[in-house]
Amino acid sequence: MAARITPGMPRPFTRRDLLLSTAGLAALSTTGPAAATDSAAAGPPAPAASAPSSAGPFTLPALPFADGALDPVISANTLGFHYGRHHRAYVDNLNKAVAGTPYADMKLEQIIAATYGVADKSAVYNNAAQHWNHSFYWRSLRPQGGGEPPAALRLKLESSFGSVDACRKELLTAATTQFGSGWAWLVQDGGRLAVAKTGNADSPLSKGQRPLLAIDVWEHAYYLDYQNRRADYVAAVIGKALNWGFAAENLGLV
């Protein structure tokens, strides 16, 4: 299904764009059978390791770290809501949106490419894209992260930004100046590395860029821990939780 293009809209990204993957991207588990429980039930935040809550072709991937492993940068309480509720809701809503349609038999990446910019498929696109973005974000984090990148990645960062610290500053600026909900990204753009920001469910894939790392700046990513102090959250993620190794994997450097 081809996306409809209106003047000023960036070109629709293709399946090839989305499949610019390496071992790191391939590790994102986005399909498979799901268990059935009630995601709307009231009560305390779901634990981060909770199972998906509706049957369908897409499932909630396991986190690559324990619930409290990112404390104090991101608390187990925030993970319980962000991963256990918000991300799970994207998966549940996607499964409902694709039920009985040809999308139910597609890979997640195919759905995103087919529905990007298609007005009457926005619910499918938004939930599929947010499922992909969040799965990527979890792998962009690690306990005791931040610090110095692997040597091969450091050389590429220095070549593109002048220094690793300059890259950190650009990520902080992108994340704190993204108006409203969205994402900040480290990307590969042609032969160089760059920083990008996107709104809502969009990603750099729509511009033909390869995502390497993601920082979620939707309020539900940080508000329980930082209230309105987005800059404090972003600085903490960059300094103490960013998974430079994942970026290196996505570039095929390890």
Backbone torsions as a table, in degrees:
resi	resn	phi	psi	omega
1	MET	NA	123.7	-177.2
2	ALA	-85.6	140.4	177.4
3	ALA	-76.0	140.7	175.3
4	ARG	-80.8	138.3	-176.0
5	ILE	-113.6	131.0	173.6
6	THR	-109.5	159.0	-178.0
7	PRO	-55.7	134.9	178.9
8	GLY	88.3	-11.0	179.7
9	MET	-79.6	136.1	175.8
10	PRO	-63.4	154.8	-177.0
11	ARG	-59.5	144.7	176.2
12	PRO	-65.3	138.4	179.4
13	PHE	-83.3	154.4	-172.6
14	THR	-102.5	170.0	176.3
15	ARG	-60.6	-33.2	178.8
16	ARG	-62.0	-40.9	177.1
17	ASP	-57.6	-45.6	-175.8
18	LEU	-72.4	-23.8	-177.8
19	LEU	-96.5	17.1	171.3
20	LEU	-74.3	65.8	-170.4
21	SER	-111.9	157.9	174.2
22	THR	-124.6	-169.8	-179.9
23	ALA	-57.9	-35.5	-179.5
24	GLY	-64.0	-46.4	179.1
25	LEU	-68.0	-37.5	-178.6
26	ALA	-63.9	-22.5	-178.4
27	ALA	-74.1	-9.0	179.2
28	LEU	-74.9	113.0	-179.1
29	SER	-86.0	108.2	-174.6
30	THR	-123.2	1.9	178.3
31	THR	-135.1	164.6	178.6
32	GLY	132.0	171.5	-179.1
33	PRO	-69.4	151.0	-179.8
34	ALA	-119.5	152.9	177.2
35	ALA	-85.6	162.3	-176.2
36	ALA	-113.1	116.0	168.7
37	THR	-144.3	-175.0	-175.4
38	ASP	-105.2	108.4	-178.0
39	SER	-73.3	-17.9	-176.1
40	ALA	-90.4	-1.8	-177.0
41	ALA	-61.8	140.2	178.3
42	ALA	-75.7	160.8	178.3
43	GLY	140.3	-170.7	-178.7
44	PRO	-68.0	164.0	-179.9
45	PRO	-58.3	143.1	178.9
46	ALA	-65.9	141.1	175.1
47	PRO	-63.2	151.6	-174.9
48	ALA	-61.1	-26.1	-177.5
49	ALA	-89.3	11.3	-176.3
50	SER	-63.9	154.0	-179.0
51	ALA	-82.2	159.5	173.8
52	PRO	-58.1	157.4	-169.8
53	SER	-115.8	11.2	174.5
54	SER	-148.1	148.3	179.8
55	ALA	-74.7	142.5	178.9
56	GLY	164.5	179.9	-175.3
57	PRO	-74.7	-15.8	-176.2
58	PHE	-112.2	143.0	-176.5
59	THR	-129.6	161.2	177.4
60	LEU	-82.1	118.7	-179.6
61	PRO	-71.1	149.7	176.6
62	ALA	-65.5	144.3	174.1
63	LEU	-66.8	147.8	179.5
64	PRO	-85.7	15.1	178.9
65	PHE	-153.7	164.2	179.2
66	ALA	-72.5	161.8	-174.1
67	ASP	-52.0	-46.0	-175.8
68	GLY	-98.9	12.4	-171.7
69	ALA	-70.5	-20.8	-178.9
70	LEU	-95.2	-1.6	177.3
71	ASP	-59.0	138.8	3.6
72	PRO	-93.7	5.2	-179.3
73	VAL	-64.1	-50.0	175.6
74	ILE	-133.4	121.6	-174.5
75	SER	-77.9	161.0	174.0
76	ALA	-61.7	-31.9	178.0
77	ASN	-63.5	-45.9	177.1
78	THR	-63.0	-43.7	178.3
79	LEU	-60.7	-38.4	179.8
80	GLY	-58.5	-41.9	178.1
81	PHE	-79.2	-46.0	-173.1
82	HIS	-68.0	-53.0	179.4
83	TYR	-80.2	-50.2	-172.6
84	GLY	-72.3	-23.3	179.8
85	ARG	-113.3	-60.0	-174.4
86	HIS	-65.1	-54.1	-178.8
87	HIS	-62.7	-42.4	179.5
88	ARG	-60.8	-36.8	179.1
89	ALA	-64.4	-38.0	176.6
90	TYR	-61.0	-41.8	179.6
91	VAL	-65.5	-47.2	-179.8
92	ASP	-59.7	-46.8	-177.9
93	ASN	-67.4	-33.6	175.8
94	LEU	-65.1	-45.1	179.1
95	ASN	-60.2	-38.7	177.5
96	LYS	-68.4	-40.5	-176.2
97	ALA	-68.1	-30.9	-176.7
98	VAL	-94.9	-7.6	-177.7
99	ALA	-58.2	128.7	178.0
100	GLY	75.9	10.8	178.9
101	THR	-118.7	165.2	176.4
102	PRO	-60.5	-22.5	-179.6
103	TYR	-63.7	-25.0	-178.1
104	ALA	-63.3	-22.0	-179.6
105	ASP	-102.3	5.8	-179.3
106	MET	-96.2	156.3	168.3
107	LYS	-69.6	154.7	-179.9
108	LEU	-54.5	-43.7	-178.1
109	GLU	-63.7	-36.0	178.0
110	GLN	-66.0	-39.4	179.6
111	ILE	-63.0	-45.8	-178.2
112	ILE	-61.3	-46.1	-179.4
113	ALA	-64.1	-37.8	-176.1
114	ALA	-74.6	-25.3	-173.1
115	THR	-108.3	-4.3	179.8
116	TYR	-61.5	123.1	178.4
117	GLY	79.1	4.1	179.9
118	VAL	-96.3	109.0	-169.1
119	ALA	-56.8	-43.5	-175.3
120	ASP	-83.5	5.1	175.0
121	LYS	-116.7	20.9	-174.4
122	SER	-63.3	-34.9	179.8
123	ALA	-65.8	-40.9	177.4
124	VAL	-65.2	-48.1	-179.0
125	TYR	-60.2	-50.5	-175.4
126	ASN	-59.2	-44.7	-179.1
127	ASN	-71.8	-38.5	177.1
128	ALA	-65.6	-45.6	-178.2
129	ALA	-66.8	-39.7	178.8
130	GLN	-69.2	-32.9	173.6
131	HIS	-62.2	-46.1	179.2
132	TRP	-64.8	-47.5	-178.4
133	ASN	-59.1	-45.2	-178.4
134	HIS	-67.7	-40.5	177.3
135	SER	-59.2	-37.3	178.4
136	PHE	-71.4	-40.4	-179.3
137	TYR	-61.4	-44.5	-179.1
138	TRP	-58.1	-36.6	-179.0
139	ARG	-81.1	-9.8	174.9
140	SER	-82.7	-3.2	-178.7
141	LEU	-117.1	152.4	171.9
142	ARG	-156.5	152.4	174.6
143	PRO	-61.2	144.2	-177.5
144	GLN	50.7	42.8	179.1
145	GLY	-86.4	-157.0	-174.7
146	GLY	72.0	-141.0	178.8
147	GLY	65.9	-149.7	-175.9
148	GLU	-95.8	139.5	177.9
149	PRO	-70.3	163.1	171.3
150	PRO	-55.8	152.0	-171.7
151	ALA	-55.3	-44.6	-177.2
152	ALA	-65.3	-38.2	177.7
153	LEU	-70.7	-39.1	179.6
154	ARG	-57.4	-41.1	179.3
155	LEU	-61.9	-41.0	179.2
156	LYS	-68.4	-38.8	177.9
157	LEU	-65.1	-41.7	179.4
158	GLU	-65.3	-36.8	179.3
159	SER	-66.6	-36.8	-175.7
160	SER	-88.5	-35.5	-173.5
161	PHE	-112.7	-13.8	-174.7
162	GLY	97.8	-34.7	178.0
163	SER	-163.8	161.3	175.3
164	VAL	-64.8	-38.8	-179.9
165	ASP	-62.7	-37.1	177.4
166	ALA	-64.4	-37.0	176.2
167	CYS	-64.1	-45.0	178.0
168	ARG	-57.1	-43.7	-179.4
169	LYS	-64.2	-39.2	178.4
170	GLU	-66.9	-38.9	176.3
171	LEU	-62.4	-44.1	178.9
172	LEU	-61.3	-44.3	179.9
173	THR	-63.7	-45.6	-179.8
174	ALA	-61.1	-43.5	-176.5
175	ALA	-69.4	-34.7	-177.1
176	THR	-87.2	-17.3	179.2
177	THR	-101.2	-4.5	173.6
178	GLN	-65.5	115.4	-176.4
179	PHE	-75.1	127.7	179.5
180	GLY	71.9	-151.1	-176.1
181	SER	-78.5	149.9	177.9
182	GLY	162.2	-153.5	-169.2
183	TRP	-146.6	149.3	167.4
184	ALA	-114.8	143.8	-171.1
185	TRP	-137.0	144.8	159.0
186	LEU	-95.4	128.7	-174.1
187	VAL	-132.6	161.5	165.4
188	GLN	-100.0	122.7	-178.4
189	ASP	-123.3	96.5	-173.7
190	GLY	67.6	-125.7	-176.8
191	GLY	-93.2	7.3	-177.8
192	ARG	-132.3	165.5	173.9
193	LEU	-94.9	149.6	-177.9
194	ALA	-151.5	169.1	174.7
195	VAL	-110.3	138.9	179.9
196	ALA	-135.8	162.0	172.8
197	LYS	-136.8	147.5	-179.3
198	THR	-137.0	155.7	179.0
199	GLY	-97.8	150.6	173.1
200	ASN	53.1	-119.0	-175.4
201	ALA	-96.4	-1.4	-175.5
202	ASP	-72.9	160.3	178.7
203	SER	-138.7	169.0	178.7
204	PRO	-64.0	-12.5	178.1
205	LEU	-58.0	-29.9	-179.4
206	SER	-67.9	-15.4	178.3
207	LYS	-107.6	10.8	179.9
208	GLY	75.7	17.2	178.0
209	GLN	-95.7	153.4	178.8
210	ARG	-98.4	117.1	176.4
211	PRO	-66.4	139.0	177.1
212	LEU	-116.2	-38.4	176.1
213	LEU	-146.4	154.1	178.3
214	ALA	-134.0	144.3	171.2
215	ILE	-124.9	120.0	-179.0
216	ASP	-79.7	125.1	176.8
217	VAL	-118.4	19.4	165.2
218	TRP	-63.5	146.8	-176.2
219	GLU	-60.1	-31.6	-178.7
220	HIS	-67.1	-12.6	178.0
221	ALA	-75.2	-21.2	-172.2
222	TYR	-142.9	-11.3	-166.4
223	TYR	-65.6	-34.8	179.8
224	LEU	-64.9	-31.4	-178.4
225	ASP	-93.6	-35.0	-170.4
226	TYR	-121.5	-0.9	-173.2
227	GLN	51.2	-123.9	-176.2
228	ASN	-91.6	11.0	-175.3
229	ARG	-89.6	67.8	-178.4
230	ARG	-58.1	-41.1	-177.4
231	ALA	-61.1	-36.8	179.1
232	ASP	-66.0	-41.7	177.6
233	TYR	-61.9	-47.9	-177.2
234	VAL	-64.3	-43.2	179.3
235	ALA	-61.8	-39.3	179.3
236	ALA	-66.8	-41.7	178.3
237	VAL	-62.4	-48.5	-178.1
238	ILE	-63.6	-40.9	-175.3
239	GLY	-80.6	-28.0	-169.2
240	LYS	-132.6	-3.7	-176.3
241	ALA	-138.7	-6.7	-176.8
242	LEU	-70.2	135.0	-175.8
243	ASN	-97.9	83.3	179.2
244	TRP	-59.0	-30.1	179.8
245	GLY	-62.5	-32.8	178.2
246	PHE	-66.5	-40.1	176.3
247	ALA	-62.3	-41.8	178.6
248	ALA	-62.4	-40.6	176.5
249	GLU	-60.4	-44.5	-177.8
250	ASN	-66.5	-21.2	175.6
251	LEU	-93.2	-1.0	-178.4
252	GLY	71.3	28.4	-177.2
253	LEU	-91.8	-8.9	179.5
254	VAL	-134.0	NA	NA
